[in-house]
């Protein structure tokens, strides 16, 4: 797996409006898959995808909020993603 190349391609695709690319970048940065963990950057990408209707990104935002103790906001994200 060439993570830097994947990030480069996903970044290009995200700049062109790819919802899936935003989701994948969110996963990579939030979890630190092949890169240093950057949770705010991951959340940003999930927000971009969620605003365009990506249910998986919306769900992940709910998990992030739940982990931060923001349970009511987490439930709101999950309700939207359902």
Secondary structure, DSSP 8 states (H G I E B T S, - for coil): --HHHHHHHHHHHHHTT-HHHHHHHHHHHHHTSSS---HHHHHHHHHHHHHTT-HHHHHHHHHHHHHTT-HHHHHHHHHHH-
